[in-house]
Amino acid sequence: MINLRCSGVFFLLLAASAGALADSQVYIWQRVWNDQHKTALQQSQALFATLRVLGIQFHPQEGVRLARVNTSLLQQDGRPVWLVVRLDGSLTQLDTTTMLPQIKAPCDPLAQGRR
């Protein structure tokens, strides 16, 4: 009876771990992409189900910085991609009128590839 209970607990833990891996995500914090990213994406296929990629950063001194994301590499990868916007913690205010078009710009190449 005890072995059966231990087996049941082990099975539940294993199932929970598998579910967590199936829904795992990785954040790629790169402003500039290079050839090594292709290898890294291939090697991470079994580890992460979703990619979160730095697309744009707003900084009070540096201004707006667009990441040069390799969108064709992400499309070849095939996993879901979330483009991330980084707001620097020292920003004192957000000008959404100018920010929204800048946020949309990095999303357009990915959206066009899915049509």
Biopython code that builds the backbone (N, CA, C, O; Angstrom):
import numpy as np
from Bio.PDB.StructureBuilder import StructureBuilder

atoms = [
    (1, "MET", "N", (0.818, -1.192, 0.000)),
    (1, "MET", "CA", (0.000, 0.000, 0.000)),
    (1, "MET", "C", (0.864, 1.259, 0.000)),
    (1, "MET", "O", (0.572, 2.222, -0.709)),
    (2, "ILE", "N", (1.947, 1.243, 0.815)),
    (2, "ILE", "CA", (2.832, 2.401, 0.882)),
    (2, "ILE", "C", (3.543, 2.597, -0.450)),
    (2, "ILE", "O", (3.691, 3.727, -0.916)),
    (3, "ASN", "N", (3.990, 1.489, -1.073)),
    (3, "ASN", "CA", (4.645, 1.605, -2.369)),
    (3, "ASN", "C", (3.710, 2.192, -3.412)),
    (3, "ASN", "O", (4.131, 2.990, -4.250)),
    (4, "LEU", "N", (2.458, 1.804, -3.364)),
    (4, "LEU", "CA", (1.474, 2.332, -4.302)),
    (4, "LEU", "C", (1.292, 3.832, -4.098)),
    (4, "LEU", "O", (1.201, 4.586, -5.067)),
    (5, "ARG", "N", (1.238, 4.267, -2.840)),
    (5, "ARG", "CA", (1.105, 5.702, -2.551)),
    (5, "ARG", "C", (2.337, 6.464, -3.032)),
    (5, "ARG", "O", (2.215, 7.525, -3.644)),
    (6, "CYS", "N", (3.523, 5.921, -2.755)),
    (6, "CYS", "CA", (4.754, 6.577, -3.202)),
    (6, "CYS", "C", (4.801, 6.659, -4.721)),
    (6, "CYS", "O", (5.217, 7.671, -5.286)),
    (7, "SER", "N", (4.372, 5.586, -5.377)),
    (7, "SER", "CA", (4.335, 5.595, -6.837)),
    (7, "SER", "C", (3.367, 6.646, -7.346)),
    (7, "SER", "O", (3.645, 7.336, -8.326)),
    (8, "GLY", "N", (2.225, 6.765, -6.674)),
    (8, "GLY", "CA", (1.235, 7.770, -7.074)),
    (8, "GLY", "C", (1.760, 9.181, -6.903)),
    (8, "GLY", "O", (1.569, 10.028, -7.776)),
    (9, "VAL", "N", (2.424, 9.439, -5.777)),
    (9, "VAL", "CA", (3.009, 10.764, -5.536)),
    (9, "VAL", "C", (4.094, 11.046, -6.564)),
    (9, "VAL", "O", (4.161, 12.146, -7.113)),
    (10, "PHE", "N", (4.944, 10.058, -6.828)),
    (10, "PHE", "CA", (5.999, 10.228, -7.818)),
    (10, "PHE", "C", (5.401, 10.537, -9.192)),
    (10, "PHE", "O", (5.886, 11.426, -9.892)),
    (11, "PHE", "N", (4.359, 9.814, -9.576)),
    (11, "PHE", "CA", (3.705, 10.051, -10.857)),
    (11, "PHE", "C", (3.149, 11.470, -10.938)),
    (11, "PHE", "O", (3.301, 12.137, -11.962)),
    (12, "LEU", "N", (2.507, 11.936, -9.867)),
    (12, "LEU", "CA", (1.958, 13.296, -9.859)),
    (12, "LEU", "C", (3.063, 14.345, -9.972)),
    (12, "LEU", "O", (2.914, 15.330, -10.695)),
    (13, "LEU", "N", (4.167, 14.135, -9.260)),
    (13, "LEU", "CA", (5.292, 15.069, -9.360)),
    (13, "LEU", "C", (5.883, 15.072, -10.762)),
    (13, "LEU", "O", (6.219, 16.128, -11.300)),
    (14, "LEU", "N", (6.008, 13.904, -11.342)),
    (14, "LEU", "CA", (6.537, 13.793, -12.692)),
    (14, "LEU", "C", (5.618, 14.476, -13.693)),
    (14, "LEU", "O", (6.085, 15.194, -14.578)),
    (15, "ALA", "N", (4.324, 14.260, -13.560)),
    (15, "ALA", "CA", (3.357, 14.890, -14.460)),
    (15, "ALA", "C", (3.384, 16.406, -14.313)),
    (15, "ALA", "O", (3.310, 17.128, -15.307)),
    (16, "ALA", "N", (3.489, 16.888, -13.090)),
    (16, "ALA", "CA", (3.545, 18.336, -12.862)),
    (16, "ALA", "C", (4.813, 18.927, -13.465)),
    (16, "ALA", "O", (4.780, 20.014, -14.042)),
    (17, "SER", "N", (5.924, 18.219, -13.335)),
    (17, "SER", "CA", (7.183, 18.699, -13.910)),
    (17, "SER", "C", (7.108, 18.730, -15.425)),
    (17, "SER", "O", (7.577, 19.686, -16.042)),
    (18, "ALA", "N", (6.539, 17.723, -16.027)),
    (18, "ALA", "CA", (6.414, 17.685, -17.484)),
    (18, "ALA", "C", (5.541, 18.820, -17.972)),
    (18, "ALA", "O", (5.833, 19.429, -19.001)),
    (19, "GLY", "N", (4.475, 19.112, -17.251)),
    (19, "GLY", "CA", (3.611, 20.226, -17.633)),
    (19, "GLY", "C", (4.333, 21.549, -17.539)),
    (19, "GLY", "O", (4.145, 22.426, -18.382)),
    (20, "ALA", "N", (5.159, 21.699, -16.517)),
    (20, "ALA", "CA", (5.916, 22.941, -16.357)),
    (20, "ALA", "C", (6.907, 23.117, -17.500)),
    (20, "ALA", "O", (7.078, 24.227, -18.005)),
    (21, "LEU", "N", (7.563, 22.031, -17.915)),
    (21, "LEU", "CA", (8.490, 22.119, -19.033)),
    (21, "LEU", "C", (7.767, 22.433, -20.327)),
    (21, "LEU", "O", (8.281, 23.179, -21.161)),
    (22, "ALA", "N", (6.586, 21.876, -20.503)),
    (22, "ALA", "CA", (5.836, 22.104, -21.733)),
    (22, "ALA", "C", (5.418, 23.560, -21.870)),
    (22, "ALA", "O", (5.234, 24.047, -22.985)),
    (23, "ASP", "N", (5.267, 24.258, -20.757)),
    (23, "ASP", "CA", (4.833, 25.652, -20.797)),
    (23, "ASP", "C", (5.973, 26.610, -20.457)),
    (23, "ASP", "O", (5.719, 27.774, -20.148)),
    (24, "SER", "N", (7.204, 26.153, -20.506)),
    (24, "SER", "CA", (8.322, 27.002, -20.110)),
    (24, "SER", "C", (8.638, 28.036, -21.189)),
    (24, "SER", "O", (8.405, 27.816, -22.378)),
    (25, "GLN", "N", (9.165, 29.150, -20.744)),
    (25, "GLN", "CA", (9.492, 30.245, -21.645)),
    (25, "GLN", "C", (10.900, 30.730, -21.354)),
    (25, "GLN", "O", (11.398, 30.592, -20.236)),
    (26, "VAL", "N", (11.538, 31.297, -22.368)),
    (26, "VAL", "CA", (12.869, 31.861, -22.199)),
    (26, "VAL", "C", (12.848, 33.293, -22.722)),
    (26, "VAL", "O", (12.201, 33.595, -23.725)),
    (27, "TYR", "N", (13.559, 34.160, -22.030)),
    (27, "TYR", "CA", (13.645, 35.559, -22.423)),
    (27, "TYR", "C", (14.995, 35.788, -23.082)),
    (27, "TYR", "O", (16.034, 35.561, -22.462)),
    (28, "ILE", "N", (14.991, 36.233, -24.325)),
    (28, "ILE", "CA", (16.218, 36.504, -25.075)),
    (28, "ILE", "C", (16.454, 38.009, -25.044)),
    (28, "ILE", "O", (15.767, 38.770, -25.724)),
    (29, "TRP", "N", (17.418, 38.423, -24.260)),
    (29, "TRP", "CA", (17.699, 39.833, -24.036)),
    (29, "TRP", "C", (18.867, 40.232, -24.926)),
    (29, "TRP", "O", (19.979, 40.417, -24.432)),
    (30, "GLN", "N", (18.641, 40.364, -26.199)),
    (30, "GLN", "CA", (19.692, 40.702, -27.150)),
    (30, "GLN", "C", (19.264, 41.906, -27.968)),
    (30, "GLN", "O", (18.163, 41.926, -28.518)),
    (31, "ARG", "N", (20.123, 42.903, -28.051)),
    (31, "ARG", "CA", (19.851, 44.038, -28.939)),
    (31, "ARG", "C", (20.354, 43.738, -30.346)),
    (31, "ARG", "O", (19.795, 44.226, -31.328)),
    (32, "VAL", "N", (21.405, 42.939, -30.438)),
    (32, "VAL", "CA", (21.991, 42.585, -31.730)),
    (32, "VAL", "C", (22.091, 41.066, -31.798)),
    (32, "VAL", "O", (22.578, 40.430, -30.863)),
    (33, "TRP", "N", (21.634, 40.488, -32.894)),
    (33, "TRP", "CA", (21.663, 39.043, -33.078)),
    (33, "TRP", "C", (22.841, 38.671, -33.969)),
    (33, "TRP", "O", (23.260, 39.453, -34.823)),
    (34, "ASN", "N", (23.374, 37.459, -33.760)),
    (34, "ASN", "CA", (24.464, 36.969, -34.599)),
    (34, "ASN", "C", (24.220, 35.500, -34.945)),
    (34, "ASN", "O", (23.189, 34.931, -34.585)),
    (35, "ASP", "N", (25.173, 34.898, -35.640)),
    (35, "ASP", "CA", (25.012, 33.515, -36.114)),
    (35, "ASP", "C", (24.893, 32.498, -34.977)),
    (35, "ASP", "O", (24.298, 31.437, -35.163)),
    (36, "GLN", "N", (25.444, 32.803, -33.816)),
    (36, "GLN", "CA", (25.387, 31.867, -32.695)),
    (36, "GLN", "C", (23.967, 31.705, -32.156)),
    (36, "GLN", "O", (23.669, 30.718, -31.483)),
    (37, "HIS", "N", (23.107, 32.649, -32.441)),
    (37, "HIS", "CA", (21.734, 32.544, -31.950)),
    (37, "HIS", "C", (20.979, 31.392, -32.616)),
    (37, "HIS", "O", (20.095, 30.796, -32.002)),
    (38, "LYS", "N", (21.320, 31.080, -33.856)),
    (38, "LYS", "CA", (20.672, 29.954, -34.533)),
    (38, "LYS", "C", (20.944, 28.656, -33.776)),
    (38, "LYS", "O", (20.031, 27.864, -33.544)),
    (39, "THR", "N", (22.196, 28.444, -33.396)),
    (39, "THR", "CA", (22.566, 27.251, -32.635)),
    (39, "THR", "C", (21.867, 27.233, -31.284)),
    (39, "THR", "O", (21.350, 26.200, -30.858)),
    (40, "ALA", "N", (21.852, 28.374, -30.614)),
    (40, "ALA", "CA", (21.209, 28.451, -29.295)),
    (40, "ALA", "C", (19.718, 28.138, -29.392)),
    (40, "ALA", "O", (19.172, 27.444, -28.534)),
    (41, "LEU", "N", (19.062, 28.644, -30.430)),
    (41, "LEU", "CA", (17.635, 28.352, -30.604)),
    (41, "LEU", "C", (17.417, 26.861, -30.853)),
    (41, "LEU", "O", (16.504, 26.262, -30.285)),
    (42, "GLN", "N", (18.249, 26.265, -31.697)),
    (42, "GLN", "CA", (18.112, 24.835, -31.982)),
    (42, "GLN", "C", (18.314, 24.005, -30.719)),
    (42, "GLN", "O", (17.575, 23.050, -30.479)),
    (43, "GLN", "N", (19.300, 24.359, -29.919)),
    (43, "GLN", "CA", (19.603, 23.591, -28.714)),
    (43, "GLN", "C", (18.557, 23.775, -27.620)),
    (43, "GLN", "O", (18.463, 22.950, -26.712)),
    (44, "SER", "N", (17.779, 24.834, -27.694)),
    (44, "SER", "CA", (16.782, 25.096, -26.647)),
    (44, "SER", "C", (15.386, 24.608, -27.008)),
    (44, "SER", "O", (14.449, 24.797, -26.232)),
    (45, "GLN", "N", (15.233, 23.988, -28.161)),
    (45, "GLN", "CA", (13.903, 23.535, -28.608)),
    (45, "GLN", "C", (13.205, 22.663, -27.572)),
    (45, "GLN", "O", (12.018, 22.853, -27.306)),
    (46, "ALA", "N", (13.916, 21.719, -26.989)),
    (46, "ALA", "CA", (13.293, 20.792, -26.035)),
    (46, "ALA", "C", (13.111, 21.405, -24.648)),
    (46, "ALA", "O", (12.370, 20.869, -23.825)),
    (47, "LEU", "N", (13.775, 22.510, -24.391)),
    (47, "LEU", "CA", (13.732, 23.111, -23.057)),
    (47, "LEU", "C", (12.652, 24.173, -22.888)),
    (47, "LEU", "O", (12.051, 24.286, -21.820)),
    (48, "PHE", "N", (12.405, 24.949, -23.939)),
    (48, "PHE", "CA", (11.504, 26.096, -23.826)),
    (48, "PHE", "C", (10.457, 26.067, -24.933)),
    (48, "PHE", "O", (10.782, 25.884, -26.106)),
    (49, "ALA", "N", (9.203, 26.248, -24.546)),
    (49, "ALA", "CA", (8.103, 26.189, -25.504)),
    (49, "ALA", "C", (7.829, 27.536, -26.161)),
    (49, "ALA", "O", (7.312, 27.586, -27.277)),
    (50, "THR", "N", (8.169, 28.619, -25.485)),
    (50, "THR", "CA", (7.846, 29.961, -25.970)),
    (50, "THR", "C", (9.062, 30.861, -25.820)),
    (50, "THR", "O", (9.829, 30.740, -24.864)),
    (51, "LEU", "N", (9.227, 31.768, -26.782)),
    (51, "LEU", "CA", (10.336, 32.719, -26.740)),
    (51, "LEU", "C", (9.806, 34.115, -26.433)),
    (51, "LEU", "O", (8.820, 34.554, -27.026)),
    (52, "ARG", "N", (10.449, 34.796, -25.524)),
    (52, "ARG", "CA", (10.182, 36.216, -25.254)),
    (52, "ARG", "C", (11.445, 36.957, -25.666)),
    (52, "ARG", "O", (12.532, 36.696, -25.150)),
    (53, "VAL", "N", (11.284, 37.890, -26.608)),
    (53, "VAL", "CA", (12.428, 38.519, -27.250)),
    (53, "VAL", "C", (12.374, 40.028, -27.043)),
    (53, "VAL", "O", (11.338, 40.659, -27.253)),
    (54, "LEU", "N", (13.511, 40.600, -26.625)),
    (54, "LEU", "CA", (13.596, 42.049, -26.481)),
    (54, "LEU", "C", (13.391, 42.692, -27.848)),
    (54, "LEU", "O", (14.139, 42.417, -28.786)),
    (55, "GLY", "N", (12.374, 43.550, -27.958)),
    (55, "GLY", "CA", (12.091, 44.226, -29.217)),
    (55, "GLY", "C", (12.441, 45.700, -29.189)),
    (55, "GLY", "O", (12.922, 46.254, -30.177)),
    (56, "ILE", "N", (12.197, 46.332, -28.051)),
    (56, "ILE", "CA", (12.421, 47.774, -27.941)),
    (56, "ILE", "C", (12.651, 48.131, -26.477)),
    (56, "ILE", "O", (12.116, 47.497, -25.567)),
    (57, "GLN", "N", (13.459, 49.164, -26.281)),
    (57, "GLN", "CA", (13.761, 49.618, -24.928)),
    (57, "GLN", "C", (13.607, 51.135, -24.877)),
    (57, "GLN", "O", (14.086, 51.850, -25.758)),
    (58, "PHE", "N", (12.938, 51.610, -23.842)),
    (58, "PHE", "CA", (12.788, 53.046, -23.615)),
    (58, "PHE", "C", (13.631, 53.431, -22.407)),
    (58, "PHE", "O", (13.480, 52.873, -21.320)),
    (59, "HIS", "N", (14.528, 54.402, -22.620)),
    (59, "HIS", "CA", (15.442, 54.838, -21.565)),
    (59, "HIS", "C", (15.460, 56.365, -21.557)),
    (59, "HIS", "O", (15.494, 56.974, -22.627)),
    (60, "PRO", "N", (15.439, 56.998, -20.394)),
    (60, "PRO", "CA", (15.378, 58.461, -20.363)),
    (60, "PRO", "C", (16.611, 59.145, -20.967)),
    (60, "PRO", "O", (16.476, 60.199, -21.589)),
    (61, "GLN", "N", (17.802, 58.575, -20.800)),
    (61, "GLN", "CA", (19.002, 59.192, -21.371)),
    (61, "GLN", "C", (19.305, 58.670, -22.780)),
    (61, "GLN", "O", (19.658, 59.450, -23.664)),
    (62, "GLU", "N", (19.171, 57.381, -22.988)),
    (62, "GLU", "CA", (19.499, 56.772, -24.283)),
    (62, "GLU", "C", (18.373, 56.912, -25.298)),
    (62, "GLU", "O", (18.605, 56.767, -26.498)),
    (63, "GLY", "N", (17.179, 57.186, -24.844)),
    (63, "GLY", "CA", (16.029, 57.289, -25.738)),
    (63, "GLY", "C", (15.490, 55.919, -26.115)),
    (63, "GLY", "O", (15.549, 54.972, -25.331)),
    (64, "VAL", "N", (14.968, 55.833, -27.321)),
    (64, "VAL", "CA", (14.376, 54.588, -27.812)),
    (64, "VAL", "C", (15.462, 53.762, -28.484)),
    (64, "VAL", "O", (16.195, 54.258, -29.340)),
    (65, "ARG", "N", (15.558, 52.502, -28.090)),
    (65, "ARG", "CA", (16.523, 51.598, -28.709)),
    (65, "ARG", "C", (15.783, 50.389, -29.241)),
    (65, "ARG", "O", (15.227, 49.599, -28.479)),
    (66, "LEU", "N", (15.783, 50.252, -30.561)),
    (66, "LEU", "CA", (15.187, 49.077, -31.196)),
    (66, "LEU", "C", (16.218, 47.957, -31.232)),
    (66, "LEU", "O", (17.371, 48.175, -31.605)),
    (67, "ALA", "N", (15.803, 46.782, -30.850)),
    (67, "ALA", "CA", (16.681, 45.618, -30.965)),
    (67, "ALA", "C", (16.653, 45.155, -32.417)),
    (67, "ALA", "O", (15.604, 45.158, -33.061)),
    (68, "ARG", "N", (17.798, 44.763, -32.917)),
    (68, "ARG", "CA", (17.867, 44.255, -34.290)),
    (68, "ARG", "C", (17.619, 42.749, -34.256)),
    (68, "ARG", "O", (18.547, 41.943, -34.316)),
    (69, "VAL", "N", (16.346, 42.402, -34.159)),
    (69, "VAL", "CA", (15.924, 41.008, -34.006)),
    (69, "VAL", "C", (15.981, 40.308, -35.359)),
    (69, "VAL", "O", (15.555, 40.867, -36.369)),
    (70, "ASN", "N", (16.496, 39.106, -35.379)),
    (70, "ASN", "CA", (16.524, 38.297, -36.593)),
    (70, "ASN", "C", (15.165, 37.603, -36.719)),
    (70, "ASN", "O", (14.988, 36.470, -36.270)),
    (71, "THR", "N", (14.215, 38.301, -37.336)),
    (71, "THR", "CA", (12.848, 37.784, -37.415)),
    (71, "THR", "C", (12.754, 36.535, -38.281)),
    (71, "THR", "O", (11.940, 35.655, -38.003)),
    (72, "SER", "N", (13.569, 36.443, -39.324)),
    (72, "SER", "CA", (13.507, 35.235, -40.164)),
    (72, "SER", "C", (13.973, 34.009, -39.374)),
    (72, "SER", "O", (13.435, 32.916, -39.554)),
    (73, "LEU", "N", (14.952, 34.181, -38.516)),
    (73, "LEU", "CA", (15.414, 33.073, -37.673)),
    (73, "LEU", "C", (14.321, 32.644, -36.700)),
    (73, "LEU", "O", (14.134, 31.451, -36.462)),
    (74, "LEU", "N", (13.602, 33.604, -36.140)),
    (74, "LEU", "CA", (12.499, 33.279, -35.230)),
    (74, "LEU", "C", (11.363, 32.581, -35.966)),
    (74, "LEU", "O", (10.737, 31.671, -35.422)),
    (75, "GLN", "N", (11.094, 33.000, -37.192)),
    (75, "GLN", "CA", (10.040, 32.344, -37.973)),
    (75, "GLN", "C", (10.433, 30.911, -38.307)),
    (75, "GLN", "O", (9.590, 30.015, -38.268)),
    (76, "GLN", "N", (11.699, 30.684, -38.635)),
    (76, "GLN", "CA", (12.183, 29.329, -38.909)),
    (76, "GLN", "C", (12.099, 28.452, -37.665)),
    (76, "GLN", "O", (11.837, 27.253, -37.758)),
    (77, "ASP", "N", (12.320, 29.052, -36.512)),
    (77, "ASP", "CA", (12.288, 28.314, -35.247)),
    (77, "ASP", "C", (10.909, 27.722, -34.991)),
    (77, "ASP", "O", (10.797, 26.588, -34.524)),
    (78, "GLY", "N", (9.867, 28.474, -35.292)),
    (78, "GLY", "CA", (8.508, 27.948, -35.203)),
    (78, "GLY", "C", (7.809, 28.066, -33.863)),
    (78, "GLY", "O", (6.606, 27.820, -33.783)),
    (79, "ARG", "N", (8.514, 28.430, -32.819)),
    (79, "ARG", "CA", (7.867, 28.578, -31.513)),
    (79, "ARG", "C", (7.135, 29.914, -31.430)),
    (79, "ARG", "O", (7.471, 30.855, -32.149)),
    (80, "PRO", "N", (6.136, 29.997, -30.554)),
    (80, "PRO", "CA", (5.477, 31.287, -30.339)),
    (80, "PRO", "C", (6.488, 32.315, -29.823)),
    (80, "PRO", "O", (7.376, 31.996, -29.033)),
    (81, "VAL", "N", (6.328, 33.558, -30.294)),
    (81, "VAL", "CA", (7.243, 34.637, -29.919)),
    (81, "VAL", "C", (6.450, 35.794, -29.335)),
    (81, "VAL", "O", (5.448, 36.228, -29.904)),
    (82, "TRP", "N", (6.907, 36.281, -28.206)),
    (82, "TRP", "CA", (6.374, 37.501, -27.595)),
    (82, "TRP", "C", (7.482, 38.538, -27.664)),
    (82, "TRP", "O", (8.560, 38.331, -27.106)),
    (83, "LEU", "N", (7.231, 39.657, -28.345)),
    (83, "LEU", "CA", (8.207, 40.739, -28.327)),
    (83, "LEU", "C", (8.009, 41.542, -27.050)),
    (83, "LEU", "O", (6.891, 41.932, -26.715)),
    (84, "VAL", "N", (9.100, 41.782, -26.347)),
    (84, "VAL", "CA", (9.054, 42.433, -25.041)),
    (84, "VAL", "C", (9.504, 43.882, -25.166)),
    (84, "VAL", "O", (10.459, 44.192, -25.879)),
    (85, "VAL", "N", (8.803, 44.760, -24.464)),
    (85, "VAL", "CA", (9.175, 46.164, -24.369)),
    (85, "VAL", "C", (9.777, 46.379, -22.988)),
    (85, "VAL", "O", (9.163, 46.042, -21.975)),
    (86, "ARG", "N", (10.978, 46.939, -22.952)),
    (86, "ARG", "CA", (11.618, 47.219, -21.663)),
    (86, "ARG", "C", (11.485, 48.705, -21.364)),
    (86, "ARG", "O", (11.921, 49.552, -22.144)),
    (87, "LEU", "N", (10.882, 49.005, -20.233)),
    (87, "LEU", "CA", (10.773, 50.377, -19.746)),
    (87, "LEU", "C", (11.786, 50.541, -18.624)),
    (87, "LEU", "O", (11.683, 49.880, -17.591)),
    (88, "ASP", "N", (12.751, 51.409, -18.819)),
    (88, "ASP", "CA", (13.763, 51.619, -17.795)),
    (88, "ASP", "C", (13.118, 52.123, -16.518)),
    (88, "ASP", "O", (12.191, 52.933, -16.561)),
    (89, "GLY", "N", (13.599, 51.652, -15.397)),
    (89, "GLY", "CA", (13.028, 52.015, -14.105)),
    (89, "GLY", "C", (13.164, 53.484, -13.754)),
    (89, "GLY", "O", (12.463, 53.971, -12.867)),
    (90, "SER", "N", (14.055, 54.203, -14.432)),
    (90, "SER", "CA", (14.228, 55.621, -14.120)),
    (90, "SER", "C", (13.335, 56.533, -14.958)),
    (90, "SER", "O", (13.423, 57.755, -14.844)),
    (91, "LEU", "N", (12.478, 55.952, -15.799)),
    (91, "LEU", "CA", (11.522, 56.782, -16.550)),
    (91, "LEU", "C", (10.548, 57.426, -15.569)),
    (91, "LEU", "O", (9.996, 56.753, -14.698)),
    (92, "THR", "N", (10.344, 58.720, -15.714)),
    (92, "THR", "CA", (9.430, 59.414, -14.801)),
    (92, "THR", "C", (8.039, 59.566, -15.384)),
    (92, "THR", "O", (7.077, 59.775, -14.645)),
    (93, "GLN", "N", (7.918, 59.462, -16.710)),
    (93, "GLN", "CA", (6.600, 59.547, -17.347)),
    (93, "GLN", "C", (6.629, 58.780, -18.662)),
    (93, "GLN", "O", (7.692, 58.549, -19.237)),
    (94, "LEU", "N", (5.455, 58.392, -19.125)),
    (94, "LEU", "CA", (5.324, 57.651, -20.380)),
    (94, "LEU", "C", (4.495, 58.473, -21.353)),
    (94, "LEU", "O", (3.370, 58.866, -21.043)),
    (95, "ASP", "N", (5.050, 58.730, -22.529)),
    (95, "ASP", "CA", (4.332, 59.442, -23.580)),
    (95, "ASP", "C", (3.766, 58.398, -24.541)),
    (95, "ASP", "O", (4.406, 58.037, -25.528)),
    (96, "THR", "N", (2.570, 57.923, -24.242)),
    (96, "THR", "CA", (1.989, 56.827, -25.022)),
    (96, "THR", "C", (1.712, 57.219, -26.466)),
    (96, "THR", "O", (1.708, 56.353, -27.340)),
    (97, "THR", "N", (1.485, 58.488, -26.739)),
    (97, "THR", "CA", (1.222, 58.924, -28.117)),
    (97, "THR", "C", (2.417, 58.631, -29.016)),
    (97, "THR", "O", (2.240, 58.191, -30.152)),
    (98, "THR", "N", (3.613, 58.867, -28.531)),
    (98, "THR", "CA", (4.799, 58.577, -29.340)),
    (98, "THR", "C", (5.311, 57.148, -29.139)),
    (98, "THR", "O", (5.976, 56.601, -30.019)),
    (99, "MET", "N", (5.008, 56.547, -27.997)),
    (99, "MET", "CA", (5.531, 55.209, -27.712)),
    (99, "MET", "C", (4.815, 54.114, -28.498)),
    (99, "MET", "O", (5.462, 53.187, -28.986)),
    (100, "LEU", "N", (3.507, 54.204, -28.627)),
    (100, "LEU", "CA", (2.745, 53.115, -29.255)),
    (100, "LEU", "C", (3.179, 52.826, -30.688)),
    (100, "LEU", "O", (3.360, 51.656, -31.024)),
    (101, "PRO", "N", (3.359, 53.837, -31.564)),
    (101, "PRO", "CA", (3.843, 53.510, -32.919)),
    (101, "PRO", "C", (5.238, 52.873, -32.907)),
    (101, "PRO", "O", (5.533, 52.013, -33.737)),
    (102, "GLN", "N", (6.085, 53.289, -31.977)),
    (102, "GLN", "CA", (7.426, 52.714, -31.888)),
    (102, "GLN", "C", (7.382, 51.275, -31.384)),
    (102, "GLN", "O", (8.212, 50.452, -31.768)),
    (103, "ILE", "N", (6.428, 50.980, -30.538)),
    (103, "ILE", "CA", (6.263, 49.609, -30.041)),
    (103, "ILE", "C", (5.735, 48.708, -31.148)),
    (103, "ILE", "O", (6.130, 47.546, -31.244)),
    (104, "LYS", "N", (4.854, 49.229, -31.977)),
    (104, "LYS", "CA", (4.244, 48.440, -33.050)),
    (104, "LYS", "C", (5.254, 48.090, -34.145)),
    (104, "LYS", "O", (5.147, 47.028, -34.758)),
    (105, "ALA", "N", (6.223, 48.956, -34.399)),
    (105, "ALA", "CA", (7.167, 48.772, -35.508)),
    (105, "ALA", "C", (7.894, 47.425, -35.484)),
    (105, "ALA", "O", (7.939, 46.768, -36.524)),
    (106, "PRO", "N", (8.465, 46.974, -34.363)),
    (106, "PRO", "CA", (9.153, 45.674, -34.384)),
    (106, "PRO", "C", (8.206, 44.487, -34.549)),
    (106, "PRO", "O", (8.649, 43.397, -34.912)),
    (107, "CYS", "N", (6.925, 44.674, -34.294)),
    (107, "CYS", "CA", (5.955, 43.578, -34.415)),
    (107, "CYS", "C", (5.569, 43.313, -35.864)),
    (107, "CYS", "O", (5.208, 42.189, -36.210)),
    (108, "ASP", "N", (5.640, 44.326, -36.710)),
    (108, "ASP", "CA", (5.184, 44.192, -38.092)),
    (108, "ASP", "C", (5.892, 43.092, -38.882)),
    (108, "ASP", "O", (5.209, 42.318, -39.553)),
    (109, "PRO", "N", (7.224, 42.977, -38.842)),
    (109, "PRO", "CA", (7.867, 41.899, -39.610)),
    (109, "PRO", "C", (7.422, 40.503, -39.181)),
    (109, "PRO", "O", (7.281, 39.617, -40.024)),
    (110, "LEU", "N", (7.203, 40.298, -37.897)),
    (110, "LEU", "CA", (6.742, 38.987, -37.436)),
    (110, "LEU", "C", (5.316, 38.726, -37.880)),
    (110, "LEU", "O", (4.985, 37.606, -38.271)),
    (111, "ALA", "N", (4.470, 39.736, -37.825)),
    (111, "ALA", "CA", (3.075, 39.572, -38.238)),
    (111, "ALA", "C", (2.981, 39.271, -39.728)),
    (111, "ALA", "O", (2.148, 38.462, -40.136)),
    (112, "GLN", "N", (3.813, 39.900, -40.544)),
    (112, "GLN", "CA", (3.784, 39.665, -41.987)),
    (112, "GLN", "C", (4.204, 38.241, -42.324)),
    (112, "GLN", "O", (3.691, 37.653, -43.277)),
    (113, "GLY", "N", (5.119, 37.690, -41.565)),
    (113, "GLY", "CA", (5.584, 36.325, -41.816)),
    (113, "GLY", "C", (4.558, 35.264, -41.488)),
    (113, "GLY", "O", (4.703, 34.123, -41.925)),
    (114, "ARG", "N", (3.530, 35.597, -40.737)),
    (114, "ARG", "CA", (2.516, 34.612, -40.328)),
    (114, "ARG", "C", (1.280, 34.650, -41.202)),
    (114, "ARG", "O", (0.354, 33.865, -40.997)),
    (115, "ARG", "N", (1.250, 35.531, -42.155)),
    (115, "ARG", "CA", (0.070, 35.621, -43.029)),
    (115, "ARG", "C", (0.104, 34.592, -44.103)),
    (115, "ARG", "O", (-0.810, 34.527, -44.925)),
]
sb = StructureBuilder()
sb.init_structure("model")
sb.init_model(0)
sb.init_chain("A")
sb.init_seg("    ")
for serial, (resi, resn, name, xyz) in enumerate(atoms, 1):
    if name == "N":
        sb.init_residue(resn, " ", resi, " ")
    sb.init_atom(name, np.array(xyz, "f"), 0.0, 1.0, " ", f" {name:<3s}", serial, name[0])
structure = sb.get_structure()
